[in-house]
Amino acid sequence: MVTLPQVSASNAQIPSSLPKDLVAVFVGATNGIGETTLREFARFTKGLAPKVFFVGRVQEAGERIARECKALNADGEFTFIKADVGLLKGVDEVCEKVKGSVGSGGVNLLWLSQGTLQTGVDTEEGLHLPSAVAMYGRQRFLVNLLPLLQKATGLRRVVSCFVGTKEGPIDMNNIQGRGLGPSKMIAFRGHGASMTTLSMEHLAKQYPTVSFIHDFPGPVKSGIGRGPGWALLIMRSLASIVGPMFNIPLEESGQRHVYLCTSARYPAKVDEKASAVPLGGEILIAKGTDGLVGSGVYTVDEHCESGDEKVDALLAGLRKDGLTEKVWQNAEDEFVRITGRAKI
Protein backbone atom coordinates (compact mmCIF):
# COMPACT_ATOMS: atom_id res chain seq x y z
CA MET A 1 0.00 0.00 0.00
CA VAL A 2 1.20 3.49 -0.84
CA THR A 3 0.44 5.52 2.28
CA LEU A 4 -1.11 8.97 2.22
CA PRO A 5 2.10 10.55 3.63
CA GLN A 6 4.06 8.96 0.76
CA VAL A 7 1.52 10.32 -1.70
CA SER A 8 1.77 13.78 -0.17
CA ALA A 9 5.57 13.71 -0.23
CA SER A 10 5.56 12.76 -3.91
CA ASN A 11 3.00 15.40 -4.86
CA ALA A 12 5.02 18.08 -3.07
CA GLN A 13 7.86 17.40 -5.53
CA ILE A 14 5.76 18.10 -8.61
CA PRO A 15 6.87 21.74 -9.09
CA SER A 16 10.55 20.74 -8.98
CA SER A 17 10.21 17.53 -11.02
CA LEU A 18 7.88 18.22 -13.94
CA PRO A 19 8.44 20.61 -16.83
CA LYS A 20 6.69 23.96 -17.11
CA ASP A 21 3.73 24.48 -19.43
CA LEU A 22 2.22 21.04 -18.86
CA VAL A 23 -0.87 20.38 -20.97
CA ALA A 24 -3.62 18.25 -19.45
CA VAL A 25 -7.11 17.15 -20.49
CA PHE A 26 -9.60 16.18 -17.77
CA VAL A 27 -12.84 14.47 -18.86
CA GLY A 28 -15.59 14.03 -16.28
CA ALA A 29 -14.18 16.80 -14.11
CA THR A 30 -17.18 18.85 -12.97
CA ASN A 31 -18.19 16.74 -9.97
CA GLY A 32 -16.93 14.11 -7.56
CA ILE A 33 -13.55 12.46 -8.05
CA GLY A 34 -12.79 14.20 -11.33
CA GLU A 35 -13.49 17.67 -9.96
CA THR A 36 -11.43 17.02 -6.83
CA THR A 37 -8.52 15.58 -8.80
CA LEU A 38 -8.53 18.59 -11.13
CA ARG A 39 -8.51 20.97 -8.18
CA GLU A 40 -5.64 19.08 -6.50
CA PHE A 41 -3.74 19.02 -9.79
CA ALA A 42 -4.11 22.80 -10.00
CA ARG A 43 -2.85 23.18 -6.45
CA PHE A 44 0.19 20.90 -6.82
CA THR A 45 1.28 22.31 -10.20
CA LYS A 46 1.58 25.85 -8.88
CA GLY A 47 4.57 27.47 -10.58
CA LEU A 48 4.43 25.23 -13.66
CA ALA A 49 1.91 27.35 -15.59
CA PRO A 50 -0.18 24.34 -16.66
CA LYS A 51 -2.64 24.57 -19.51
CA VAL A 52 -5.69 22.51 -18.59
CA PHE A 53 -8.78 21.68 -20.63
CA PHE A 54 -11.60 20.14 -18.61
CA VAL A 55 -14.84 18.73 -19.92
CA GLY A 56 -18.34 18.50 -18.48
CA ARG A 57 -22.01 19.07 -19.24
CA VAL A 58 -22.90 21.98 -16.95
CA GLN A 59 -21.68 25.46 -17.90
CA GLU A 60 -22.20 26.97 -14.44
CA ALA A 61 -20.17 24.21 -12.77
CA GLY A 62 -17.41 24.59 -15.36
CA GLU A 63 -17.16 28.34 -14.82
CA ARG A 64 -17.10 27.90 -11.03
CA ILE A 65 -14.36 25.26 -11.15
CA ALA A 66 -12.27 27.35 -13.56
CA ARG A 67 -12.39 30.24 -11.09
CA GLU A 68 -11.49 27.98 -8.17
CA CYS A 69 -8.54 26.44 -10.03
CA LYS A 70 -7.31 29.89 -11.06
CA ALA A 71 -7.42 30.97 -7.41
CA LEU A 72 -5.26 27.96 -6.51
CA ASN A 73 -2.83 28.46 -9.40
CA ALA A 74 -2.71 32.00 -10.78
CA ASP A 75 -0.22 31.08 -13.51
CA GLY A 76 -2.35 28.24 -14.80
CA GLU A 77 -4.82 28.35 -17.67
CA PHE A 78 -8.06 26.44 -17.07
CA THR A 79 -10.42 26.15 -20.03
CA PHE A 80 -13.85 24.56 -19.65
CA ILE A 81 -15.33 22.73 -22.65
CA LYS A 82 -19.03 22.01 -22.43
CA ALA A 83 -19.89 18.73 -24.14
CA ASP A 84 -22.00 15.57 -23.98
CA VAL A 85 -19.32 12.87 -24.03
CA GLY A 86 -21.97 10.17 -24.09
CA LEU A 87 -22.02 10.89 -27.83
CA LEU A 88 -19.04 10.07 -30.02
CA LYS A 89 -19.67 13.24 -32.01
CA GLY A 90 -19.36 15.15 -28.72
CA VAL A 91 -16.05 13.42 -28.00
CA ASP A 92 -14.78 14.30 -31.47
CA GLU A 93 -15.76 17.95 -31.04
CA VAL A 94 -13.82 18.16 -27.77
CA CYS A 95 -10.77 16.53 -29.31
CA GLU A 96 -10.86 18.90 -32.29
CA LYS A 97 -10.95 21.88 -29.91
CA VAL A 98 -7.98 20.53 -27.96
CA LYS A 99 -6.02 19.83 -31.12
CA GLY A 100 -6.73 23.33 -32.42
CA SER A 101 -5.62 24.90 -29.14
CA VAL A 102 -2.33 23.03 -28.70
CA GLY A 103 -1.34 23.45 -32.35
CA SER A 104 1.96 21.71 -32.99
CA GLY A 105 2.40 20.92 -29.30
CA GLY A 106 1.42 17.85 -27.36
CA VAL A 107 -0.68 16.73 -24.38
CA ASN A 108 1.09 15.46 -21.26
CA LEU A 109 -1.86 14.01 -19.38
CA LEU A 110 -5.26 12.60 -20.29
CA TRP A 111 -7.58 11.96 -17.35
CA LEU A 112 -10.85 10.05 -17.90
CA SER A 113 -13.49 9.59 -15.19
CA GLN A 114 -16.86 9.94 -16.94
CA GLY A 115 -19.52 7.37 -16.14
CA THR A 116 -23.16 6.70 -15.25
CA LEU A 117 -25.22 3.92 -13.69
CA GLN A 118 -28.36 4.93 -15.59
CA THR A 119 -29.42 1.89 -17.63
CA GLY A 120 -32.08 0.97 -20.14
CA VAL A 121 -31.48 4.07 -22.26
CA ASP A 122 -29.81 4.26 -25.67
CA THR A 123 -28.11 7.38 -26.98
CA GLU A 124 -29.20 8.92 -30.28
CA GLU A 125 -26.17 7.15 -31.78
CA GLY A 126 -27.57 3.73 -30.85
CA LEU A 127 -25.26 2.89 -27.93
CA HIS A 128 -26.41 1.80 -24.49
CA LEU A 129 -25.83 4.89 -22.35
CA PRO A 130 -23.53 3.49 -19.61
CA SER A 131 -21.35 1.79 -22.23
CA ALA A 132 -21.39 4.87 -24.46
CA VAL A 133 -20.05 7.02 -21.63
CA ALA A 134 -17.66 4.73 -19.78
CA MET A 135 -16.37 2.48 -22.56
CA TYR A 136 -16.82 3.79 -26.12
CA GLY A 137 -16.38 7.43 -25.08
CA ARG A 138 -13.12 6.65 -23.29
CA GLN A 139 -11.86 4.53 -26.17
CA ARG A 140 -12.63 7.35 -28.57
CA PHE A 141 -10.78 9.94 -26.45
CA LEU A 142 -7.79 7.63 -26.37
CA VAL A 143 -7.57 6.95 -30.08
CA ASN A 144 -8.11 10.64 -30.90
CA LEU A 145 -5.65 12.15 -28.42
CA LEU A 146 -2.86 9.57 -28.19
CA PRO A 147 -0.99 11.12 -31.14
CA LEU A 148 -0.83 14.34 -29.09
CA LEU A 149 0.37 12.47 -26.01
CA GLN A 150 3.08 10.81 -28.06
CA LYS A 151 4.27 14.26 -29.22
CA ALA A 152 4.56 15.68 -25.70
CA THR A 153 7.90 16.36 -24.07
CA GLY A 154 8.22 15.22 -20.50
CA LEU A 155 5.28 13.48 -18.88
CA ARG A 156 3.11 11.33 -21.20
CA ARG A 157 0.34 9.55 -19.32
CA VAL A 158 -3.28 8.33 -19.44
CA VAL A 159 -5.24 7.71 -16.24
CA SER A 160 -8.67 6.10 -16.55
CA CYS A 161 -10.49 6.16 -13.22
CA PHE A 162 -12.97 3.30 -13.40
CA VAL A 163 -12.73 -0.27 -12.03
CA GLY A 164 -9.07 -1.26 -12.24
CA THR A 165 -8.15 -4.57 -10.48
CA LYS A 166 -11.79 -5.70 -10.77
CA GLU A 167 -11.30 -7.38 -14.17
CA GLY A 168 -13.54 -10.32 -14.99
CA PRO A 169 -14.97 -12.35 -17.90
CA ILE A 170 -16.09 -10.51 -21.04
CA ASP A 171 -19.51 -11.28 -22.53
CA MET A 172 -19.13 -10.69 -26.26
CA ASN A 173 -22.82 -11.59 -26.70
CA ASN A 174 -23.90 -8.58 -24.63
CA ILE A 175 -20.93 -6.30 -24.89
CA GLN A 176 -22.93 -3.16 -24.00
CA GLY A 177 -24.72 -4.64 -21.00
CA ARG A 178 -28.26 -4.17 -22.29
CA GLY A 179 -31.16 -5.52 -20.28
CA LEU A 180 -29.35 -5.26 -16.95
CA GLY A 181 -30.67 -3.26 -14.00
CA PRO A 182 -28.37 -1.10 -11.85
CA SER A 183 -27.63 -3.94 -9.41
CA LYS A 184 -26.64 -6.30 -12.21
CA MET A 185 -24.64 -3.55 -13.90
CA ILE A 186 -22.51 -3.37 -10.77
CA ALA A 187 -22.01 -7.13 -10.93
CA PHE A 188 -21.16 -6.63 -14.62
CA ARG A 189 -18.25 -4.39 -13.69
CA GLY A 190 -15.68 -7.12 -14.32
CA HIS A 191 -16.70 -7.04 -17.98
CA GLY A 192 -16.21 -3.27 -18.19
CA ALA A 193 -12.95 -3.45 -16.27
CA SER A 194 -11.46 -5.99 -18.69
CA MET A 195 -12.72 -4.04 -21.71
CA THR A 196 -10.93 -0.94 -20.42
CA THR A 197 -7.67 -2.69 -19.57
CA LEU A 198 -7.48 -4.65 -22.82
CA SER A 199 -8.19 -1.48 -24.83
CA MET A 200 -5.23 0.17 -23.10
CA GLU A 201 -3.01 -2.83 -23.82
CA HIS A 202 -3.98 -2.71 -27.50
CA LEU A 203 -3.13 0.99 -27.78
CA ALA A 204 0.05 0.73 -25.72
CA LYS A 205 1.53 -1.43 -28.48
CA GLN A 206 1.15 1.51 -30.86
CA TYR A 207 2.18 4.17 -28.32
CA PRO A 208 4.87 2.57 -26.14
CA THR A 209 6.22 5.93 -24.92
CA VAL A 210 2.90 6.66 -23.16
CA SER A 211 2.05 5.08 -19.81
CA PHE A 212 -1.50 3.85 -19.17
CA ILE A 213 -3.14 3.48 -15.76
CA HIS A 214 -6.59 2.00 -15.14
CA ASP A 215 -7.50 2.54 -11.50
CA PHE A 216 -10.25 1.80 -9.03
CA PRO A 217 -10.87 4.76 -6.66
CA GLY A 218 -12.52 2.71 -3.94
CA PRO A 219 -15.65 3.90 -2.12
CA VAL A 220 -15.76 7.64 -2.75
CA LYS A 221 -18.76 9.97 -2.80
CA SER A 222 -19.22 10.93 -6.44
CA GLY A 223 -21.92 11.79 -8.94
CA ILE A 224 -22.01 8.48 -10.80
CA GLY A 225 -25.40 7.58 -9.32
CA ARG A 226 -27.12 10.64 -10.75
CA GLY A 227 -30.11 10.09 -13.01
CA PRO A 228 -33.84 9.38 -12.96
CA GLY A 229 -35.53 6.20 -11.74
CA TRP A 230 -36.38 4.47 -8.48
CA ALA A 231 -33.41 2.10 -8.60
CA LEU A 232 -30.87 4.90 -8.64
CA LEU A 233 -32.84 6.79 -5.98
CA ILE A 234 -32.66 3.76 -3.69
CA MET A 235 -28.93 3.37 -4.39
CA ARG A 236 -28.32 7.03 -3.55
CA SER A 237 -30.32 6.69 -0.32
CA LEU A 238 -28.36 3.61 0.76
CA ALA A 239 -25.08 5.31 -0.12
CA SER A 240 -25.98 8.31 2.03
CA ILE A 241 -26.50 5.98 5.02
CA VAL A 242 -23.69 3.45 4.56
CA GLY A 243 -21.16 5.58 2.66
CA PRO A 244 -19.89 7.71 5.56
CA MET A 245 -18.71 4.54 7.35
CA PHE A 246 -16.54 3.37 4.46
CA ASN A 247 -15.91 6.25 2.06
CA ILE A 248 -12.43 7.49 1.27
CA PRO A 249 -12.42 11.29 1.74
CA LEU A 250 -12.64 13.14 -1.55
CA GLU A 251 -9.51 15.16 -0.82
CA GLU A 252 -7.48 12.00 -0.23
CA SER A 253 -8.86 10.49 -3.43
CA GLY A 254 -7.87 13.60 -5.34
CA GLN A 255 -4.36 13.53 -3.93
CA ARG A 256 -3.95 9.82 -4.73
CA HIS A 257 -5.08 10.43 -8.29
CA VAL A 258 -2.62 13.30 -8.72
CA TYR A 259 0.01 10.80 -7.55
CA LEU A 260 -1.11 8.34 -10.23
CA CYS A 261 -0.93 11.13 -12.79
CA THR A 262 2.64 12.15 -11.93
CA SER A 263 4.65 9.48 -10.11
CA ALA A 264 7.58 7.63 -11.73
CA ARG A 265 6.13 4.46 -10.23
CA TYR A 266 4.17 3.90 -13.45
CA PRO A 267 6.54 4.38 -16.42
CA ALA A 268 5.78 3.83 -20.08
CA LYS A 269 7.20 0.67 -21.61
CA VAL A 270 9.63 2.81 -23.60
CA ASP A 271 10.34 5.70 -21.26
CA GLU A 272 12.42 7.87 -23.58
CA LYS A 273 12.42 11.59 -22.69
CA ALA A 274 9.65 11.08 -20.12
CA SER A 275 9.70 12.87 -16.81
CA ALA A 276 7.82 12.13 -13.62
CA VAL A 277 8.19 12.66 -9.90
CA PRO A 278 11.10 10.46 -8.70
CA LEU A 279 10.38 7.53 -6.42
CA GLY A 280 11.08 8.02 -2.76
CA GLY A 281 11.51 5.88 0.31
CA GLU A 282 10.61 2.23 -0.16
CA ILE A 283 8.39 2.78 -3.20
CA LEU A 284 9.23 0.56 -6.19
CA ILE A 285 8.21 0.67 -9.85
CA ALA A 286 4.84 -1.00 -10.26
CA LYS A 287 4.02 -4.29 -11.92
CA GLY A 288 2.20 -4.00 -15.23
CA THR A 289 -0.87 -5.92 -16.39
CA ASP A 290 1.38 -8.54 -18.04
CA GLY A 291 2.99 -9.34 -14.68
CA LEU A 292 6.25 -7.57 -15.55
CA VAL A 293 7.63 -4.59 -13.67
CA GLY A 294 7.39 -1.26 -15.51
CA SER A 295 5.74 -2.68 -18.64
CA GLY A 296 3.63 0.40 -19.43
CA VAL A 297 0.01 -0.60 -18.66
CA TYR A 298 -1.16 -0.80 -15.05
CA THR A 299 -4.37 -1.81 -13.31
CA VAL A 300 -4.29 -0.48 -9.75
CA ASP A 301 -6.53 -0.34 -6.71
CA GLU A 302 -7.52 2.43 -4.30
CA HIS A 303 -4.17 2.08 -2.52
CA CYS A 304 -2.20 2.64 -5.76
CA GLU A 305 -1.17 -1.04 -5.82
CA SER A 306 -1.16 -3.29 -8.89
CA GLY A 307 -3.63 -6.12 -9.35
CA ASP A 308 -2.74 -9.48 -7.81
CA GLU A 309 -1.77 -12.75 -9.48
CA LYS A 310 -5.44 -13.67 -9.93
CA VAL A 311 -5.96 -10.55 -12.06
CA ASP A 312 -2.77 -11.27 -14.02
CA ALA A 313 -3.95 -14.82 -14.75
CA LEU A 314 -7.44 -13.68 -15.82
CA LEU A 315 -6.03 -11.10 -18.23
CA ALA A 316 -3.59 -13.64 -19.62
CA GLY A 317 -6.51 -15.96 -20.36
CA LEU A 318 -8.46 -13.20 -22.12
CA ARG A 319 -5.44 -12.39 -24.28
CA LYS A 320 -4.97 -16.05 -25.13
CA ASP A 321 -8.60 -16.21 -26.29
CA GLY A 322 -8.06 -13.24 -28.62
CA LEU A 323 -10.28 -10.90 -26.62
CA THR A 324 -7.91 -7.93 -26.97
CA GLU A 325 -8.40 -7.89 -30.72
CA LYS A 326 -12.14 -8.61 -30.49
CA VAL A 327 -12.73 -5.79 -27.99
CA TRP A 328 -10.91 -3.26 -30.12
CA GLN A 329 -12.54 -4.45 -33.33
CA ASN A 330 -15.93 -3.93 -31.72
CA ALA A 331 -14.92 -0.39 -30.78
CA GLU A 332 -13.71 0.42 -34.28
CA ASP A 333 -16.85 -1.05 -35.85
CA GLU A 334 -18.99 1.27 -33.72
CA PHE A 335 -16.73 4.24 -34.44
CA VAL A 336 -17.07 3.73 -38.18
CA ARG A 337 -20.81 3.04 -37.99
CA ILE A 338 -21.46 6.24 -36.05
CA THR A 339 -18.85 8.71 -37.34
CA GLY A 340 -17.73 7.17 -40.62
CA ARG A 341 -14.10 6.94 -39.48
CA ALA A 342 -11.97 5.07 -36.95
CA LYS A 343 -10.66 8.33 -35.44
CA ILE A 344 -10.62 12.06 -36.18
C-alpha positions as CSV (number, residue, x, y, z in Angstrom):
1,M,0.0,0.0,0.0
2,V,1.2,3.5,-0.8
3,T,0.4,5.5,2.3
4,L,-1.1,9.0,2.2
5,P,2.1,10.6,3.6
6,Q,4.1,9.0,0.8
7,V,1.5,10.3,-1.7
8,S,1.8,13.8,-0.2
9,A,5.6,13.7,-0.2
10,S,5.6,12.8,-3.9
11,N,3.0,15.4,-4.9
12,A,5.0,18.1,-3.1
13,Q,7.9,17.4,-5.5
14,I,5.8,18.1,-8.6
15,P,6.9,21.7,-9.1
16,S,10.6,20.7,-9.0
17,S,10.2,17.5,-11.0
18,L,7.9,18.2,-13.9
19,P,8.4,20.6,-16.8
20,K,6.7,24.0,-17.1
21,D,3.7,24.5,-19.4
22,L,2.2,21.0,-18.9
23,V,-0.9,20.4,-21.0
24,A,-3.6,18.2,-19.5
25,V,-7.1,17.2,-20.5
26,F,-9.6,16.2,-17.8
27,V,-12.8,14.5,-18.9
28,G,-15.6,14.0,-16.3
29,A,-14.2,16.8,-14.1
30,T,-17.2,18.8,-13.0
31,N,-18.2,16.7,-10.0
32,G,-16.9,14.1,-7.6
33,I,-13.5,12.5,-8.1
34,G,-12.8,14.2,-11.3
35,E,-13.5,17.7,-10.0
36,T,-11.4,17.0,-6.8
37,T,-8.5,15.6,-8.8
38,L,-8.5,18.6,-11.1
39,R,-8.5,21.0,-8.2
40,E,-5.6,19.1,-6.5
41,F,-3.7,19.0,-9.8
42,A,-4.1,22.8,-10.0
43,R,-2.8,23.2,-6.4
44,F,0.2,20.9,-6.8
45,T,1.3,22.3,-10.2
46,K,1.6,25.9,-8.9
47,G,4.6,27.5,-10.6
48,L,4.4,25.2,-13.7
49,A,1.9,27.3,-15.6
50,P,-0.2,24.3,-16.7
51,K,-2.6,24.6,-19.5
52,V,-5.7,22.5,-18.6
53,F,-8.8,21.7,-20.6
54,F,-11.6,20.1,-18.6
55,V,-14.8,18.7,-19.9
56,G,-18.3,18.5,-18.5
57,R,-22.0,19.1,-19.2
58,V,-22.9,22.0,-16.9
59,Q,-21.7,25.5,-17.9
60,E,-22.2,27.0,-14.4
61,A,-20.2,24.2,-12.8
62,G,-17.4,24.6,-15.4
63,E,-17.2,28.3,-14.8
64,R,-17.1,27.9,-11.0
65,I,-14.4,25.3,-11.2
66,A,-12.3,27.3,-13.6
67,R,-12.4,30.2,-11.1
68,E,-11.5,28.0,-8.2
69,C,-8.5,26.4,-10.0
70,K,-7.3,29.9,-11.1
71,A,-7.4,31.0,-7.4
72,L,-5.3,28.0,-6.5
73,N,-2.8,28.5,-9.4
74,A,-2.7,32.0,-10.8
75,D,-0.2,31.1,-13.5
76,G,-2.4,28.2,-14.8
77,E,-4.8,28.4,-17.7
78,F,-8.1,26.4,-17.1
79,T,-10.4,26.1,-20.0
80,F,-13.8,24.6,-19.7
81,I,-15.3,22.7,-22.6
82,K,-19.0,22.0,-22.4
83,A,-19.9,18.7,-24.1
84,D,-22.0,15.6,-24.0
85,V,-19.3,12.9,-24.0
86,G,-22.0,10.2,-24.1
87,L,-22.0,10.9,-27.8
88,L,-19.0,10.1,-30.0
89,K,-19.7,13.2,-32.0
90,G,-19.4,15.1,-28.7
91,V,-16.0,13.4,-28.0
92,D,-14.8,14.3,-31.5
93,E,-15.8,17.9,-31.0
94,V,-13.8,18.2,-27.8
95,C,-10.8,16.5,-29.3
96,E,-10.9,18.9,-32.3
97,K,-10.9,21.9,-29.9
98,V,-8.0,20.5,-28.0
99,K,-6.0,19.8,-31.1
100,G,-6.7,23.3,-32.4
101,S,-5.6,24.9,-29.1
102,V,-2.3,23.0,-28.7
103,G,-1.3,23.5,-32.4
104,S,2.0,21.7,-33.0
105,G,2.4,20.9,-29.3
106,G,1.4,17.8,-27.4
107,V,-0.7,16.7,-24.4
108,N,1.1,15.5,-21.3
109,L,-1.9,14.0,-19.4
110,L,-5.3,12.6,-20.3
111,W,-7.6,12.0,-17.3
112,L,-10.9,10.0,-17.9
113,S,-13.5,9.6,-15.2
114,Q,-16.9,9.9,-16.9
115,G,-19.5,7.4,-16.1
116,T,-23.2,6.7,-15.3
117,L,-25.2,3.9,-13.7
118,Q,-28.4,4.9,-15.6
119,T,-29.4,1.9,-17.6
120,G,-32.1,1.0,-20.1
121,V,-31.5,4.1,-22.3
122,D,-29.8,4.3,-25.7
123,T,-28.1,7.4,-27.0
124,E,-29.2,8.9,-30.3
125,E,-26.2,7.2,-31.8
126,G,-27.6,3.7,-30.9
127,L,-25.3,2.9,-27.9
128,H,-26.4,1.8,-24.5
129,L,-25.8,4.9,-22.3
130,P,-23.5,3.5,-19.6
131,S,-21.4,1.8,-22.2
132,A,-21.4,4.9,-24.5
133,V,-20.1,7.0,-21.6
134,A,-17.7,4.7,-19.8
135,M,-16.4,2.5,-22.6
136,Y,-16.8,3.8,-26.1
137,G,-16.4,7.4,-25.1
138,R,-13.1,6.7,-23.3
139,Q,-11.9,4.5,-26.2
140,R,-12.6,7.4,-28.6
141,F,-10.8,9.9,-26.5
142,L,-7.8,7.6,-26.4
143,V,-7.6,7.0,-30.1
144,N,-8.1,10.6,-30.9
145,L,-5.7,12.2,-28.4
146,L,-2.9,9.6,-28.2
147,P,-1.0,11.1,-31.1
148,L,-0.8,14.3,-29.1
149,L,0.4,12.5,-26.0
150,Q,3.1,10.8,-28.1
151,K,4.3,14.3,-29.2
152,A,4.6,15.7,-25.7
153,T,7.9,16.4,-24.1
154,G,8.2,15.2,-20.5
155,L,5.3,13.5,-18.9
156,R,3.1,11.3,-21.2
157,R,0.3,9.6,-19.3
158,V,-3.3,8.3,-19.4
159,V,-5.2,7.7,-16.2
160,S,-8.7,6.1,-16.6
161,C,-10.5,6.2,-13.2
162,F,-13.0,3.3,-13.4
163,V,-12.7,-0.3,-12.0
164,G,-9.1,-1.3,-12.2
165,T,-8.1,-4.6,-10.5
166,K,-11.8,-5.7,-10.8
167,E,-11.3,-7.4,-14.2
168,G,-13.5,-10.3,-15.0
169,P,-15.0,-12.3,-17.9
170,I,-16.1,-10.5,-21.0
171,D,-19.5,-11.3,-22.5
172,M,-19.1,-10.7,-26.3
173,N,-22.8,-11.6,-26.7
174,N,-23.9,-8.6,-24.6
175,I,-20.9,-6.3,-24.9
176,Q,-22.9,-3.2,-24.0
177,G,-24.7,-4.6,-21.0
178,R,-28.3,-4.2,-22.3
179,G,-31.2,-5.5,-20.3
180,L,-29.4,-5.3,-16.9
181,G,-30.7,-3.3,-14.0
182,P,-28.4,-1.1,-11.9
183,S,-27.6,-3.9,-9.4
184,K,-26.6,-6.3,-12.2
185,M,-24.6,-3.5,-13.9
186,I,-22.5,-3.4,-10.8
187,A,-22.0,-7.1,-10.9
188,F,-21.2,-6.6,-14.6
189,R,-18.2,-4.4,-13.7
190,G,-15.7,-7.1,-14.3
191,H,-16.7,-7.0,-18.0
192,G,-16.2,-3.3,-18.2
193,A,-13.0,-3.5,-16.3
194,S,-11.5,-6.0,-18.7
195,M,-12.7,-4.0,-21.7
196,T,-10.9,-0.9,-20.4
197,T,-7.7,-2.7,-19.6
198,L,-7.5,-4.6,-22.8
199,S,-8.2,-1.5,-24.8
200,M,-5.2,0.2,-23.1
201,E,-3.0,-2.8,-23.8
202,H,-4.0,-2.7,-27.5
203,L,-3.1,1.0,-27.8
204,A,0.1,0.7,-25.7
205,K,1.5,-1.4,-28.5
206,Q,1.1,1.5,-30.9
207,Y,2.2,4.2,-28.3
208,P,4.9,2.6,-26.1
209,T,6.2,5.9,-24.9
210,V,2.9,6.7,-23.2
211,S,2.0,5.1,-19.8
212,F,-1.5,3.8,-19.2
213,I,-3.1,3.5,-15.8
214,H,-6.6,2.0,-15.1
215,D,-7.5,2.5,-11.5
216,F,-10.3,1.8,-9.0
217,P,-10.9,4.8,-6.7
218,G,-12.5,2.7,-3.9
219,P,-15.6,3.9,-2.1
220,V,-15.8,7.6,-2.7
221,K,-18.8,10.0,-2.8
222,S,-19.2,10.9,-6.4
223,G,-21.9,11.8,-8.9
224,I,-22.0,8.5,-10.8
225,G,-25.4,7.6,-9.3
226,R,-27.1,10.6,-10.7
227,G,-30.1,10.1,-13.0
228,P,-33.8,9.4,-13.0
229,G,-35.5,6.2,-11.7
230,W,-36.4,4.5,-8.5
231,A,-33.4,2.1,-8.6
232,L,-30.9,4.9,-8.6
233,L,-32.8,6.8,-6.0
234,I,-32.7,3.8,-3.7
235,M,-28.9,3.4,-4.4
236,R,-28.3,7.0,-3.6
237,S,-30.3,6.7,-0.3
238,L,-28.4,3.6,0.8
239,A,-25.1,5.3,-0.1
240,S,-26.0,8.3,2.0
241,I,-26.5,6.0,5.0
242,V,-23.7,3.5,4.6
243,G,-21.2,5.6,2.7
244,P,-19.9,7.7,5.6
245,M,-18.7,4.5,7.3
246,F,-16.5,3.4,4.5
247,N,-15.9,6.3,2.1
248,I,-12.4,7.5,1.3
249,P,-12.4,11.3,1.7
250,L,-12.6,13.1,-1.6
251,E,-9.5,15.2,-0.8
252,E,-7.5,12.0,-0.2
253,S,-8.9,10.5,-3.4
254,G,-7.9,13.6,-5.3
255,Q,-4.4,13.5,-3.9
256,R,-4.0,9.8,-4.7
257,H,-5.1,10.4,-8.3
258,V,-2.6,13.3,-8.7
259,Y,0.0,10.8,-7.6
260,L,-1.1,8.3,-10.2
261,C,-0.9,11.1,-12.8
262,T,2.6,12.1,-11.9
263,S,4.7,9.5,-10.1
264,A,7.6,7.6,-11.7
265,R,6.1,4.5,-10.2
266,Y,4.2,3.9,-13.5
267,P,6.5,4.4,-16.4
268,A,5.8,3.8,-20.1
269,K,7.2,0.7,-21.6
270,V,9.6,2.8,-23.6
271,D,10.3,5.7,-21.3
272,E,12.4,7.9,-23.6
273,K,12.4,11.6,-22.7
274,A,9.7,11.1,-20.1
275,S,9.7,12.9,-16.8
276,A,7.8,12.1,-13.6
277,V,8.2,12.7,-9.9
278,P,11.1,10.5,-8.7
279,L,10.4,7.5,-6.4
280,G,11.1,8.0,-2.8
281,G,11.5,5.9,0.3
282,E,10.6,2.2,-0.2
283,I,8.4,2.8,-3.2
284,L,9.2,0.6,-6.2
285,I,8.2,0.7,-9.8
286,A,4.8,-1.0,-10.3
287,K,4.0,-4.3,-11.9
288,G,2.2,-4.0,-15.2
289,T,-0.9,-5.9,-16.4
290,D,1.4,-8.5,-18.0
291,G,3.0,-9.3,-14.7
292,L,6.2,-7.6,-15.5
293,V,7.6,-4.6,-13.7
294,G,7.4,-1.3,-15.5
295,S,5.7,-2.7,-18.6
296,G,3.6,0.4,-19.4
297,V,0.0,-0.6,-18.7
298,Y,-1.2,-0.8,-15.0
299,T,-4.4,-1.8,-13.3
300,V,-4.3,-0.5,-9.8
301,D,-6.5,-0.3,-6.7
302,E,-7.5,2.4,-4.3
303,H,-4.2,2.1,-2.5
304,C,-2.2,2.6,-5.8
305,E,-1.2,-1.0,-5.8
306,S,-1.2,-3.3,-8.9
307,G,-3.6,-6.1,-9.3
308,D,-2.7,-9.5,-7.8
309,E,-1.8,-12.8,-9.5
310,K,-5.4,-13.7,-9.9
311,V,-6.0,-10.5,-12.1
312,D,-2.8,-11.3,-14.0
313,A,-4.0,-14.8,-14.8
314,L,-7.4,-13.7,-15.8
315,L,-6.0,-11.1,-18.2
316,A,-3.6,-13.6,-19.6
317,G,-6.5,-16.0,-20.4
318,L,-8.5,-13.2,-22.1
319,R,-5.4,-12.4,-24.3
320,K,-5.0,-16.1,-25.1
321,D,-8.6,-16.2,-26.3
322,G,-8.1,-13.2,-28.6
323,L,-10.3,-10.9,-26.6
324,T,-7.9,-7.9,-27.0
325,E,-8.4,-7.9,-30.7
326,K,-12.1,-8.6,-30.5
327,V,-12.7,-5.8,-28.0
328,W,-10.9,-3.3,-30.1
329,Q,-12.5,-4.4,-33.3
330,N,-15.9,-3.9,-31.7
331,A,-14.9,-0.4,-30.8
332,E,-13.7,0.4,-34.3
333,D,-16.8,-1.0,-35.8
334,E,-19.0,1.3,-33.7
335,F,-16.7,4.2,-34.4
336,V,-17.1,3.7,-38.2
337,R,-20.8,3.0,-38.0
338,I,-21.5,6.2,-36.0
339,T,-18.8,8.7,-37.3
340,G,-17.7,7.2,-40.6
341,R,-14.1,6.9,-39.5
342,A,-12.0,5.1,-37.0
343,K,-10.7,8.3,-35.4
344,I,-10.6,12.1,-36.2
